[in-house]
Amino acid sequence: MFSSPRTQFDVAAGQTNDELSTCIALDQIAEIKSCVRVAIPVNIALGVVNLLVAIESHLALYGILWFVASLSVNLVRIWLCYLPAPSVDQAAERQPPLLSLSGQRYLIWTGALLSGIVWAFIPILCAGYTAPQTLFYLTVVCGVTAGAVTHGTPDARTPLSFILPALASVVLCLLVAGGFERDCIAFTVIVYMVALTRSSIRAEITFKAFSRAKNEATTNAAALADAHARSLEVIDIMRYRATHDDLTGLLNRLGFLTEIEECIRDTQAAYCLMFVDLDGFKAVNDVYGHRKGDQVLIEVARRLQAHISGEARLARMGGDEFAIFFPVTTSHQATDLAQAAISAISVPIDGVDTGALGASIGIVTSQSADTADMLACADEALYAAKNGGRNCFHVFDGALRDRLQMRRDLERDLLRHLEDGHLEIWFQPIFAVGRALPDTVEALLRWHHPQHGWISPEKLVRLAAINGQAEPLLRFVLDRVGRLLLTLDREGLKDIKVAMNVSPREMAQLPVDVIILEHFAALGLSPRLLDVEITEETTLKIEAVRHKIQTLTKAGVTISLDDFGVGFSSLEALRHRSINRIKIDRSFVSDITRSPEDQHLVAAVIDYGRKFGIEVVVEGIEAEDDRAMIQKLGGRLLQGYYLGRPMEKSALLQSLRLCLADPSNQN
């Protein structure tokens, strides 16, 4: 078990008892002042009536003295009600007695006690409750004490300070006067006094409970607001990192593509796209180490930035590949910039041997092609430049048609290879901490073309979509996933899920939900055994695919967001609660043991997932140090070459059988 680090919310929510008691006391003071302001005018009115009855009973002097005492106390109590109460912060500081928390509480209680003592002298107006006016005064005393309890619910000591002297006086006078009826009335008043006391105490308990709940809710709300503000800071960082390269500060691939798409859409000017690939960079890394390699990349970015104009866009597309996009006005502008870039990069860098580094550049100039076309053409031109040797550039032209023919070969052969088994599915495990058997195995496409060698999954999926074979490819993968699940079931491995990647184009254009659920129903498999991985590109069109994702989720399919943190749309997808699992991109893990920023961001995502019930898988575990750091940050699900490489189905099953056969792995 891993304990999560204490969050800002936990600290704020863990308000001390002293602070909470202070808040409750302030609520009591504020409410009792409000109640006293309402009750005092009634008290004064009853005092006036008492005075009139005393005058009518020929006890004018006693009545006037009693009324003056009562009125004086009431005026002081009203004044006390308008004294400003201290704030929570002020309550903890030293204040003048009249403005301190304890001072105001004692003054309120003292005022109520003095008023109760004045009412305890009512017997002088009715001969100790033996005069004909006794019934009137008993009624008034009982009424005013009941009113005091009614208006004193926030703090029992305030009404009790008032009613106990007044009612005790009644009881004492009746018992002194004697007689069966007076004794019965005295007993009744005692019962009445006990009932009022109990009511006051229960009312205070209820008020404190509500006040406690309110203040705890207020504290929690403040903590949530603070956590939200901190989350926004993390979001701003992640948004920047989603579109910028951490090392060089340039645009990354996603940010670059977004900007050039905007440029092409907004104007009809001719643009040039260059792909710049560093020659010899791998040797620099091997000889001088990755730290020096990072310094070289930063220096190359600086030199390229110095040779482009303000309208140009410069990006690091990944690894040692850069891209430049700019409007062209002359026929030689692109080639001149390419030659200048090669010359700048070829200048020796401090600490690196002369001639160790160079550049190959692919160039395409277009006025009407869309982004995908320009990228493909620039990529073809770069490949040609690299074949030409170091420090070369190549402009996309008719000489590259053979490359396009190769692409047509791939498009032509794809469907046939789908049918004859040339396409393969390999599987890479995802492990839960503390378990020897995988939690999930991820299905990965593999295609080794007879003429063109290994074809990347990304290119394969793109070819299938262009060639109208996206659905057959999806069904091929789904079939292999289903077969593996059936085999796992026969092997007694019923709890291992299988994950499959669904591209944004497949998710948008195909009835993915129907295809998956019908296939699983036909095989008699539970959809809960399937994990569908989508990328942040899918979440860009979350509205278009929401129904499909919701249908799969309701059926029990796990929906995972792959490469989390690379795309700015990832947090938007999580806000709609459409994702069950997120996979933190390997780029956040590649240098995590040396990067506090990456550690904070990964910990924030893991904590986010924990709070909102979203599983978090951390990709790119390539070494023991990576695994140890991720576990320290609270990661539970891990994937990477250190834990398990992609393997064919037979190798996977052999590995699982060996794991089952080992008694030490039995749970």
JOSULUR-V770374 format. One record per residue. RES is the residue in three letters. SS is DSSP state (2 for helix, 1 for strand, 0 for the rest). OMEGA is omega in radians with two decimals (NA if undefined). Layout:
res={RES | RES}
ss={SS | SS}
omega={OMEGA | OMEGA}
//
This chain:
res={MET | PHE | SER | SER | PRO | ARG | THR | GLN | PHE | ASP | VAL | ALA | ALA | GLY | GLN | THR | ASN | ASP | GLU | LEU | SER | THR | CYS | ILE | ALA | LEU | ASP | GLN | ILE | ALA | GLU | ILE | LYS | SER | CYS | VAL | ARG | VAL | ALA | ILE | PRO | VAL | ASN | ILE | ALA | LEU | GLY | VAL | VAL | ASN | LEU | LEU | VAL | ALA | ILE | GLU | SER | HIS | LEU | ALA | LEU | TYR | GLY | ILE | LEU | TRP | PHE | VAL | ALA | SER | LEU | SER | VAL | ASN | LEU | VAL | ARG | ILE | TRP | LEU | CYS | TYR | LEU | PRO | ALA | PRO | SER | VAL | ASP | GLN | ALA | ALA | GLU | ARG | GLN | PRO | PRO | LEU | LEU | SER | LEU | SER | GLY | GLN | ARG | TYR | LEU | ILE | TRP | THR | GLY | ALA | LEU | LEU | SER | GLY | ILE | VAL | TRP | ALA | PHE | ILE | PRO | ILE | LEU | CYS | ALA | GLY | TYR | THR | ALA | PRO | GLN | THR | LEU | PHE | TYR | LEU | THR | VAL | VAL | CYS | GLY | VAL | THR | ALA | GLY | ALA | VAL | THR | HIS | GLY | THR | PRO | ASP | ALA | ARG | THR | PRO | LEU | SER | PHE | ILE | LEU | PRO | ALA | LEU | ALA | SER | VAL | VAL | LEU | CYS | LEU | LEU | VAL | ALA | GLY | GLY | PHE | GLU | ARG | ASP | CYS | ILE | ALA | PHE | THR | VAL | ILE | VAL | TYR | MET | VAL | ALA | LEU | THR | ARG | SER | SER | ILE | ARG | ALA | GLU | ILE | THR | PHE | LYS | ALA | PHE | SER | ARG | ALA | LYS | ASN | GLU | ALA | THR | THR | ASN | ALA | ALA | ALA | LEU | ALA | ASP | ALA | HIS | ALA | ARG | SER | LEU | GLU | VAL | ILE | ASP | ILE | MET | ARG | TYR | ARG | ALA | THR | HIS | ASP | ASP | LEU | THR | GLY | LEU | LEU | ASN | ARG | LEU | GLY | PHE | LEU | THR | GLU | ILE | GLU | GLU | CYS | ILE | ARG | ASP | THR | GLN | ALA | ALA | TYR | CYS | LEU | MET | PHE | VAL | ASP | LEU | ASP | GLY | PHE | LYS | ALA | VAL | ASN | ASP | VAL | TYR | GLY | HIS | ARG | LYS | GLY | ASP | GLN | VAL | LEU | ILE | GLU | VAL | ALA | ARG | ARG | LEU | GLN | ALA | HIS | ILE | SER | GLY | GLU | ALA | ARG | LEU | ALA | ARG | MET | GLY | GLY | ASP | GLU | PHE | ALA | ILE | PHE | PHE | PRO | VAL | THR | THR | SER | HIS | GLN | ALA | THR | ASP | LEU | ALA | GLN | ALA | ALA | ILE | SER | ALA | ILE | SER | VAL | PRO | ILE | ASP | GLY | VAL | ASP | THR | GLY | ALA | LEU | GLY | ALA | SER | ILE | GLY | ILE | VAL | THR | SER | GLN | SER | ALA | ASP | THR | ALA | ASP | MET | LEU | ALA | CYS | ALA | ASP | GLU | ALA | LEU | TYR | ALA | ALA | LYS | ASN | GLY | GLY | ARG | ASN | CYS | PHE | HIS | VAL | PHE | ASP | GLY | ALA | LEU | ARG | ASP | ARG | LEU | GLN | MET | ARG | ARG | ASP | LEU | GLU | ARG | ASP | LEU | LEU | ARG | HIS | LEU | GLU | ASP | GLY | HIS | LEU | GLU | ILE | TRP | PHE | GLN | PRO | ILE | PHE | ALA | VAL | GLY | ARG | ALA | LEU | PRO | ASP | THR | VAL | GLU | ALA | LEU | LEU | ARG | TRP | HIS | HIS | PRO | GLN | HIS | GLY | TRP | ILE | SER | PRO | GLU | LYS | LEU | VAL | ARG | LEU | ALA | ALA | ILE | ASN | GLY | GLN | ALA | GLU | PRO | LEU | LEU | ARG | PHE | VAL | LEU | ASP | ARG | VAL | GLY | ARG | LEU | LEU | LEU | THR | LEU | ASP | ARG | GLU | GLY | LEU | LYS | ASP | ILE | LYS | VAL | ALA | MET | ASN | VAL | SER | PRO | ARG | GLU | MET | ALA | GLN | LEU | PRO | VAL | ASP | VAL | ILE | ILE | LEU | GLU | HIS | PHE | ALA | ALA | LEU | GLY | LEU | SER | PRO | ARG | LEU | LEU | ASP | VAL | GLU | ILE | THR | GLU | GLU | THR | THR | LEU | LYS | ILE | GLU | ALA | VAL | ARG | HIS | LYS | ILE | GLN | THR | LEU | THR | LYS | ALA | GLY | VAL | THR | ILE | SER | LEU | ASP | ASP | PHE | GLY | VAL | GLY | PHE | SER | SER | LEU | GLU | ALA | LEU | ARG | HIS | ARG | SER | ILE | ASN | ARG | ILE | LYS | ILE | ASP | ARG | SER | PHE | VAL | SER | ASP | ILE | THR | ARG | SER | PRO | GLU | ASP | GLN | HIS | LEU | VAL | ALA | ALA | VAL | ILE | ASP | TYR | GLY | ARG | LYS | PHE | GLY | ILE | GLU | VAL | VAL | VAL | GLU | GLY | ILE | GLU | ALA | GLU | ASP | ASP | ARG | ALA | MET | ILE | GLN | LYS | LEU | GLY | GLY | ARG | LEU | LEU | GLN | GLY | TYR | TYR | LEU | GLY | ARG | PRO | MET | GLU | LYS | SER | ALA | LEU | LEU | GLN | SER | LEU | ARG | LEU | CYS | LEU | ALA | ASP | PRO | SER | ASN | GLN | ASN}
ss={0 | 0 | 0 | 0 | 0 | 0 | 0 | 2 | 2 | 2 | 2 | 2 | 2 | 0 | 0 | 0 | 2 | 2 | 2 | 2 | 2 | 2 | 2 | 2 | 2 | 2 | 2 | 2 | 2 | 2 | 2 | 2 | 2 | 2 | 2 | 2 | 2 | 2 | 2 | 2 | 2 | 2 | 2 | 2 | 2 | 2 | 2 | 2 | 2 | 2 | 2 | 2 | 2 | 2 | 2 | 2 | 0 | 0 | 0 | 2 | 2 | 2 | 2 | 2 | 2 | 2 | 2 | 2 | 2 | 2 | 2 | 2 | 2 | 2 | 2 | 2 | 2 | 2 | 2 | 2 | 2 | 0 | 0 | 0 | 0 | 0 | 0 | 2 | 2 | 2 | 2 | 0 | 0 | 0 | 0 | 0 | 0 | 0 | 0 | 0 | 2 | 2 | 2 | 2 | 2 | 2 | 2 | 2 | 2 | 2 | 2 | 2 | 2 | 2 | 2 | 2 | 2 | 2 | 2 | 2 | 2 | 2 | 2 | 2 | 2 | 0 | 0 | 0 | 0 | 0 | 0 | 0 | 0 | 2 | 2 | 2 | 2 | 2 | 2 | 2 | 2 | 2 | 2 | 2 | 2 | 2 | 2 | 2 | 2 | 2 | 0 | 0 | 0 | 0 | 0 | 2 | 2 | 2 | 2 | 2 | 2 | 2 | 2 | 2 | 2 | 2 | 2 | 2 | 2 | 2 | 2 | 2 | 2 | 2 | 2 | 2 | 2 | 0 | 0 | 2 | 2 | 2 | 2 | 2 | 2 | 2 | 2 | 2 | 2 | 2 | 2 | 2 | 2 | 2 | 2 | 2 | 2 | 2 | 2 | 2 | 2 | 2 | 2 | 2 | 2 | 2 | 2 | 2 | 2 | 2 | 2 | 2 | 2 | 2 | 2 | 2 | 2 | 2 | 2 | 2 | 2 | 2 | 2 | 2 | 2 | 2 | 2 | 2 | 2 | 2 | 2 | 2 | 2 | 2 | 2 | 2 | 2 | 2 | 2 | 2 | 2 | 2 | 2 | 1 | 0 | 0 | 0 | 0 | 0 | 0 | 1 | 0 | 2 | 2 | 2 | 2 | 2 | 2 | 2 | 2 | 2 | 2 | 2 | 2 | 2 | 2 | 0 | 0 | 0 | 0 | 1 | 1 | 1 | 1 | 1 | 1 | 1 | 1 | 1 | 0 | 2 | 2 | 2 | 2 | 2 | 2 | 2 | 2 | 0 | 2 | 2 | 2 | 2 | 2 | 2 | 2 | 2 | 2 | 2 | 2 | 2 | 2 | 2 | 2 | 2 | 2 | 0 | 0 | 0 | 0 | 0 | 0 | 1 | 1 | 1 | 1 | 1 | 1 | 0 | 0 | 1 | 1 | 1 | 1 | 1 | 1 | 1 | 0 | 0 | 0 | 0 | 0 | 2 | 2 | 2 | 2 | 2 | 2 | 2 | 2 | 2 | 2 | 2 | 2 | 2 | 2 | 0 | 0 | 0 | 0 | 0 | 0 | 0 | 0 | 0 | 0 | 0 | 1 | 1 | 1 | 1 | 1 | 1 | 1 | 1 | 1 | 0 | 0 | 0 | 0 | 2 | 2 | 2 | 2 | 2 | 2 | 2 | 2 | 2 | 2 | 2 | 2 | 2 | 2 | 2 | 2 | 2 | 0 | 0 | 0 | 0 | 0 | 1 | 1 | 1 | 0 | 0 | 2 | 2 | 2 | 2 | 2 | 2 | 2 | 2 | 2 | 2 | 2 | 2 | 2 | 2 | 2 | 2 | 2 | 2 | 2 | 2 | 2 | 2 | 2 | 0 | 0 | 1 | 1 | 1 | 1 | 1 | 1 | 1 | 1 | 1 | 1 | 0 | 0 | 0 | 0 | 0 | 0 | 0 | 1 | 1 | 1 | 1 | 1 | 1 | 1 | 1 | 1 | 1 | 0 | 0 | 0 | 1 | 1 | 1 | 0 | 2 | 2 | 2 | 2 | 2 | 2 | 2 | 2 | 2 | 2 | 0 | 0 | 0 | 2 | 2 | 2 | 2 | 2 | 2 | 2 | 2 | 2 | 2 | 2 | 2 | 2 | 2 | 2 | 2 | 2 | 2 | 2 | 2 | 2 | 0 | 0 | 0 | 0 | 0 | 0 | 1 | 1 | 1 | 1 | 1 | 0 | 0 | 2 | 2 | 2 | 2 | 2 | 2 | 0 | 0 | 2 | 2 | 2 | 2 | 2 | 2 | 2 | 2 | 2 | 2 | 2 | 2 | 0 | 0 | 0 | 2 | 2 | 2 | 1 | 1 | 1 | 1 | 1 | 0 | 2 | 2 | 2 | 2 | 0 | 0 | 2 | 2 | 2 | 2 | 2 | 2 | 2 | 2 | 2 | 2 | 2 | 2 | 2 | 0 | 0 | 0 | 1 | 1 | 1 | 1 | 1 | 1 | 1 | 0 | 0 | 0 | 0 | 0 | 2 | 2 | 2 | 2 | 2 | 2 | 0 | 0 | 0 | 0 | 0 | 1 | 1 | 1 | 1 | 0 | 2 | 2 | 2 | 0 | 0 | 0 | 2 | 2 | 2 | 0 | 2 | 2 | 2 | 2 | 2 | 2 | 2 | 2 | 2 | 2 | 2 | 2 | 2 | 2 | 2 | 2 | 0 | 0 | 0 | 1 | 1 | 1 | 1 | 0 | 0 | 0 | 0 | 0 | 2 | 2 | 2 | 2 | 2 | 2 | 2 | 2 | 2 | 0 | 0 | 0 | 0 | 1 | 1 | 0 | 0 | 0 | 0 | 0 | 0 | 0 | 0 | 1 | 0 | 2 | 2 | 2 | 2 | 2 | 2 | 2 | 2 | 2 | 2 | 2 | 2 | 2 | 0 | 2 | 2 | 2 | 0 | 0}
omega={3.14 | 3.11 | -3.12 | 3.09 | -3.11 | -3.07 | 3.08 | 3.13 | -3.13 | -3.13 | -3.12 | -3.11 | -3.12 | -3.12 | -3.09 | 3.13 | 3.13 | 3.13 | -3.13 | 3.10 | 3.11 | 3.13 | 3.14 | 3.13 | 3.11 | 3.07 | 3.13 | -3.12 | -3.11 | -3.08 | -3.13 | 3.06 | 3.11 | -3.14 | -3.14 | 3.12 | 3.09 | -3.03 | -3.05 | 3.10 | 3.09 | 3.12 | 3.14 | 3.14 | 3.10 | 3.08 | 3.10 | 3.13 | 3.09 | 3.13 | -3.13 | 3.12 | 3.11 | 3.11 | 3.13 | -3.13 | 3.12 | 3.05 | -3.02 | -3.09 | 3.11 | -3.13 | -3.13 | 3.13 | -3.14 | -3.10 | 3.13 | 3.13 | -3.13 | -3.12 | -3.13 | 3.13 | -3.12 | 3.11 | 3.09 | -3.13 | 3.09 | 3.12 | 3.12 | -3.11 | -3.11 | 3.03 | 3.14 | 3.11 | 3.12 | 3.02 | 3.13 | 3.14 | -3.13 | -3.12 | -3.14 | -3.11 | 3.13 | -3.10 | 3.01 | -3.05 | -3.09 | -3.08 | -3.13 | -3.13 | -3.12 | 3.14 | -3.12 | 3.12 | -3.14 | 3.10 | 3.11 | 3.12 | -3.14 | 3.11 | 3.12 | 3.14 | 3.12 | 3.11 | 3.10 | 3.12 | 3.10 | 3.13 | 3.06 | 3.11 | 3.06 | -3.14 | 3.14 | -3.14 | -3.10 | 3.06 | 3.10 | 3.13 | 3.05 | -3.12 | 3.12 | -3.11 | -3.06 | -3.10 | 3.13 | -3.06 | 3.07 | 3.14 | -3.13 | -3.12 | 3.12 | 3.13 | -3.09 | 3.09 | 3.08 | 3.10 | 3.12 | 3.12 | 3.14 | -3.11 | -3.09 | -3.07 | -3.08 | -3.00 | -3.03 | -3.07 | 3.13 | 3.11 | -3.13 | 3.09 | -3.13 | -2.95 | -3.05 | 3.08 | -3.09 | -3.11 | 3.08 | 3.08 | 3.13 | -3.11 | -3.09 | -3.12 | -3.13 | 3.13 | 3.11 | -3.13 | 3.06 | -3.11 | -3.07 | -3.09 | -3.13 | 3.09 | 3.12 | 3.12 | 3.12 | 3.10 | 3.12 | 3.13 | 3.10 | 3.10 | 3.12 | -3.12 | 3.11 | -3.14 | 3.12 | 3.12 | 3.13 | 3.14 | -3.14 | -3.11 | 3.14 | 3.13 | 3.11 | 3.13 | 3.13 | -3.14 | 3.14 | 3.13 | 3.11 | 3.14 | 3.11 | -3.14 | -3.13 | -3.11 | 3.06 | 3.11 | 3.11 | 3.12 | 3.13 | 3.12 | 3.10 | 3.12 | 3.11 | 3.11 | 3.10 | 3.11 | 3.12 | 3.13 | 3.12 | 3.10 | 3.11 | 3.09 | 3.11 | 3.14 | 3.12 | 3.12 | -3.10 | 3.08 | 3.11 | -3.12 | 3.12 | -3.07 | -3.11 | 3.12 | -3.09 | -3.02 | -3.02 | -3.07 | 3.10 | 2.98 | 2.98 | -3.06 | -3.11 | 3.14 | 3.14 | -3.12 | 3.12 | -3.09 | -3.11 | 3.05 | 3.09 | 3.13 | -3.12 | -3.11 | -3.02 | -3.10 | 3.11 | -3.12 | 3.06 | -3.12 | 3.06 | 3.05 | 3.12 | 2.92 | -3.13 | 3.14 | -3.07 | 3.05 | 3.08 | -3.10 | 3.12 | 3.12 | 3.09 | 3.11 | -3.09 | -3.06 | -3.01 | 3.13 | -3.07 | 3.12 | 3.10 | 3.09 | 3.10 | 3.12 | 3.10 | 3.14 | 3.12 | -3.14 | 3.10 | 3.11 | 3.13 | -3.11 | 3.11 | 3.14 | -3.11 | -3.07 | 3.14 | -3.13 | -3.11 | -3.12 | -3.08 | 3.06 | 3.14 | -3.10 | 2.92 | -3.04 | -3.13 | 3.14 | -3.14 | -3.11 | 3.12 | 3.10 | 3.10 | 3.13 | -3.09 | 3.07 | 3.14 | 3.14 | 3.13 | -3.08 | -3.09 | -3.05 | -3.10 | -3.11 | 3.09 | 3.13 | 3.12 | 3.13 | 3.12 | 3.13 | 3.12 | 3.14 | -3.12 | -3.12 | -3.10 | 3.10 | -3.08 | 3.10 | -3.11 | 3.08 | 3.13 | -3.10 | 3.09 | 3.09 | -3.12 | -3.02 | 3.07 | -3.11 | 2.97 | -3.03 | 3.00 | -3.02 | 2.98 | 3.08 | -3.08 | 3.10 | -3.04 | -3.08 | 3.10 | -3.04 | -3.11 | 3.12 | -3.12 | 3.12 | -3.13 | -3.13 | 3.12 | 3.12 | 3.09 | -3.14 | 3.11 | 3.12 | 3.10 | 3.13 | -3.14 | 3.09 | -3.12 | 3.13 | -3.10 | 3.03 | 3.09 | 2.96 | -3.13 | 3.11 | -3.14 | -3.14 | -3.09 | -3.12 | -3.11 | -3.10 | 3.09 | 3.10 | 3.12 | 3.09 | 3.08 | 3.10 | 3.10 | 3.08 | -3.14 | 3.12 | -3.12 | -3.02 | -3.00 | -3.08 | 3.14 | 3.14 | 3.00 | -3.06 | -3.05 | 3.01 | 3.10 | 3.07 | -3.11 | 3.01 | 3.02 | -3.02 | 3.09 | -3.06 | 2.96 | -3.04 | 2.96 | -3.12 | 3.10 | -3.13 | 3.11 | 3.11 | 3.14 | 2.97 | -3.09 | 2.94 | -3.09 | 3.12 | -3.08 | 3.14 | 3.03 | 3.12 | 3.06 | -3.09 | -3.10 | -3.12 | -2.96 | 3.05 | -3.09 | 3.11 | -3.08 | 3.11 | -3.13 | 3.12 | 3.14 | 3.13 | 3.13 | 3.10 | -3.14 | 3.14 | -3.14 | -3.05 | 3.14 | -3.09 | -3.12 | -3.13 | 3.06 | 3.12 | 3.11 | -3.13 | 3.09 | 3.13 | -3.12 | 3.12 | -3.14 | 3.08 | 3.13 | 3.13 | 3.14 | -3.13 | 3.09 | 3.11 | 3.11 | 3.12 | 3.13 | -3.13 | -3.13 | -3.13 | -2.99 | -3.02 | -3.11 | 3.08 | 3.01 | -3.14 | 3.06 | -3.13 | 3.04 | -3.07 | 3.10 | -3.12 | 3.09 | -3.11 | -3.09 | -2.96 | -3.06 | 3.03 | -3.01 | -3.11 | -3.14 | -3.11 | -3.08 | -3.05 | 3.09 | -3.14 | 3.13 | 3.10 | 3.14 | 3.14 | -3.10 | -3.12 | 3.07 | 3.09 | -3.13 | 3.12 | -3.07 | 3.06 | 3.13 | -3.13 | 3.06 | -3.13 | 3.14 | 3.08 | 3.09 | -3.10 | 3.04 | 3.13 | -3.05 | 3.14 | -3.09 | -3.07 | -3.06 | -3.08 | -3.14 | -3.13 | 3.14 | 3.11 | 3.12 | -3.13 | 3.13 | 3.13 | 3.12 | 3.14 | 3.05 | 3.09 | -3.12 | 3.05 | -3.08 | 3.10 | -3.10 | 3.13 | -3.14 | -3.08 | -3.09 | -3.12 | -3.02 | -3.12 | 3.08 | 3.12 | -3.14 | 3.14 | 3.12 | 3.09 | -3.12 | -3.04 | 3.08 | -3.04 | 3.07 | 3.13 | -3.12 | -3.06 | -3.09 | -3.12 | 3.11 | -3.04 | -2.99 | -3.12 | -2.95 | -3.13 | -3.13 | -3.04 | 3.08 | 3.13 | 3.10 | 3.12 | -3.14 | -3.11 | 3.11 | 3.12 | 3.13 | 3.13 | 3.11 | 3.14 | 3.07 | 3.14 | -3.13 | -3.08 | -3.05 | 3.03 | 3.12 | 3.10 | -3.12 | 3.05 | 3.13 | -3.13 | 2.99 | 3.07 | -3.03 | -3.10 | 3.13 | 3.12 | 3.10 | -3.11 | -3.11 | -3.13 | -3.12 | 3.09 | 3.11 | 3.14 | 3.09 | 3.13 | -3.10 | -3.11 | -2.99 | 3.11 | 3.10 | -3.09 | 3.13 | -3.10 | -3.13 | 3.13 | 3.02 | -3.10 | 3.09 | -3.08 | -3.11 | 3.12 | 3.11 | -3.12 | 3.11 | 3.12 | -3.14 | 3.12 | 3.11 | 3.12 | 3.12 | -3.09 | -3.12 | -3.10 | -3.11 | -3.13 | -3.13 | -3.14 | NA}
//
